[in-house]
């Protein structure tokens, strides 16, 4: 197969449109269409169903797309390794982290890393689902569960703890709960069930209250931890949060000090192929130094 046509096919499959693919490839729509038609003729199979709203891969197209996607991901990884500077780390580094850790802790410390390594182009992707490192959806991940894939390297970062928090404005209005039973008469905010949770025990507080007050129901659910913290800051209710999220600027206070929340382990994860990447080495070492200074 012609590599140029295969690359065009891969972009068209990603974009779902000849027009958008042409913009990405800096080609006209007709040039993209001709390349796809030529590829289909050389393979003697249709790769796309054409319709008014765009393009849909055929069964044969899906097979070719999966293979092409893996090939181009591996090529991108090989290019990153081969072009890695031996002297000064430079180039793009794509980091994925959970919404809570990435939105709050990581973004508050990342400026120092960019000061140290200004030639690294850092891309932070926050998501409570695991991106596929082997397919180069990201270069490194900060995860709260250890990876299962054998070709991924992991390094333990820290052990985090969950505590119970509320805003002073909420406590002034509704009073300060002293026990888990008291929470049955308060507005408790928990993690919603519509999206996957980054932590197995994310709703431990609601479960603990339900154990002593069986008919308890939370007042509000939010499907990411950062959204929960913002709701607590706004004085809406009481919630469990990772200890690294609230700080002096967050305007929330810890309550129910005697209530012990679950622990959560965090891991720094990257593919075996990138073991010698200087960008990953310096980022890993930076994280290890900063987490050692933080109370989790």
Secondary structure, DSSP 8 states (H G I E B T S, - for coil): --HHHHHHHHHHHHHTSHHHHHHHHT--HHHHHHHHHHHHHHHTS--EEEETTEEEE-HHHHHHHHHHHHHHHHHHHHHHHHT--SSS--EEEEEEE-HHIIIIIIHHHHHHHHHH-TTEEEEEEE-SS---GGGTS-SEEEESS----TTEEEEEEEEEEEEEEE-HHHHHHH----STGGGGGS-EEEE-SSS--SSTTTTHHHHHHHHHSTT---SEEESSHHHHHHHHHTTS-EEEEETTT--TTTT-EEE-TT----EEEEEEEEEGGGTT-HHHHHHHHHHHHHHHTS--
